[in-house]
Amino acid sequence: MTSSSDPTLAKSGPRPRPTFTLEVSQTPAEILAGVRRALEASSSVVALHLALDKIDLLPAEDQVHFWSPQLSLVLSPQGGGSRIQGRFGPHPHIWALYLACYAISILLAIGCAMFGISQLVLGQDPWALYFTPVAILIAGLVYGASYVGQGLGSAQMCELRHFLSQALDV
């Protein structure tokens, strides 16, 4: 098995949605069977979705928090084995909320800047420009929240990655 950009081993620092790629000698069907066997023996990991081409894993329900990660795996046949593309991320509802907050804060910053510049051009007091740095700060805080959530969920990320390694018998 070869691995590239493994988030549990990388020393490059956090990323909003860490990814990794594995090349294994098992076929997608063998990988799916191994994951099913490992799920039956595990009380700490559950599957949200199991198919030959996609597997979604997350911590058991009693261990889930809003910052808990989800491991999405895309399986594709490659030669005699398979290529597994994995991505850690928050639950899709949390990810959508994060993107919405980030987009709103950026749009607010752009809107404040445009309104303030138009006030300046018209010779009015550009009070809207004073809110632009605040909106940019909010965007930065929302962006930083992804790293805080990743830090809070890092132990669960390691558990999910370890579960996958055990399921693949590596």
TANORBEL-V754252 format. One line per field, one symbol per residue. burial: 1 if it has 16 or more other ideal C-beta (glycine too) atoms within 10 Angstrom, else 0. A space follows every 50 residues. Layout:
burial->???
This chain:
burial->00100011000000010101010101110011011001100100100000 00001011100000001111111010000011110101111001000100 11001101100110110000000001010011001101100100010011 00110110111011011100
